[in-house]
Amino acid sequence: KAQFERALAIDSTDASTLLWYALNLTQLGLLQDAQVRLKEALQIDGKNCSIIRCYAENLLSLKEFDDAEIQFKKVLGLDPQDTHALKGYRCALRYH
């Protein structure tokens, strides 16, 4: 966690660092903190399918099914072949 914070202190506009930091926070069970970092990454690179998909998965974990569905749709609009987004979209619909 400290290394990611150091990297962001050097360049807080690196969407990849924010994404990886969010993934690390998710692994630690810090879903709300991860969501903050994912939102920051989306502000920088809002058409990055990996970021949008991870944000959608985070929303799914937080049981925010409607919002997750919207985000998975965005990914599928950009990349209809994204099997992870399709799986997540189906999951969001199931619990919706």
Buried (B, 14 or more C-beta within 10 A) or exposed (E): EEEBEEBBEEEEEBBBBBBBBBBBBBEEEBBEBBBBBBBBBBEBBEEBBBBBBBBBBBBBBBEBBEBBBBBBBBBBEBBEEBEBBBEBBEBBEEEE
